[in-house]
Amino acid sequence: MTEPTVITGIRPGLHVHGLDRGETPTADYLCGSCGAHKRVTGRTEVAAFTATNPATDHAQRCNPEPAPAAG
């Protein structure tokens, strides 16, 4: 049996940083349910990525169907 992967250092959700003058903007999205991670860099890419609402977009692929009822 293998141990699950543990990701440290990034909290689940959308994080945008590097918005100060002279820095390269970066956006990270980490799913707290499945651990999927996506990173984009660059002002245009970050603007487009955040406009798509990554959490909602990913939720459609992460859990597309409700879990079957027990019993």
N, C-alpha and C positions, 0 to 999 in steps of 0.2 A: 504494500500500500504506500502511495506517495503522499508526502505532506503538501498541503495547499501552498501556493505561492503567497508570500507576504510582501506587500509593498509598503515601504516606509518613506517618510519625507514629504509626501504629497497627500493632502486630505481630499476626500471625494468632493466632486463638484467642479465648477469652472473657476479657473484662476488666471487672471491677466496681469502681466507685469512687464516692466521695461517701457513704461510710457513717458519717461522723462526725456527731455531733449538730448539727442545724441545716443540714446539707447535703442536697441532693436526690440520692438514689441513682441511678446510671446504669450500665447494662450495655451493652457493645459486643461483638458477635461479628463477626469477620472471617475469611472462608474463605481459607486460603492457596493453594488450588488455583484457584478461579474468581474470587476477589475480592469475592464477595457480602458485604454489610455490613448488619447490623441493629443498631439502637440502641433501647433502651427506658429510660424514666425513671419514677421514682416507686417507693416501697418495695414496694407490692403488685405492680406490673408486673415489677420486677426479680426478686422472689421467684418469681413464676410462670414467668418466662422461664428463669431458671437451673434451675428444677425440671424443665424439659422436656429438659435436656441439649442445648443448641443445636447443638453440633458433630455429635452423632449424628443429630439431626433433620435438619440440613442435608445431611449426607453421603448420606442416602437420595435427596435431590433433585439433588445436585451430580453424583454419579456413580452413577445408579441401575443401570447395567448394566456388567459388565466390558468392557474394550476388546477388540475382536476380535483373535484370534491372528494374528500376522504370517505371511505365506507362504502 
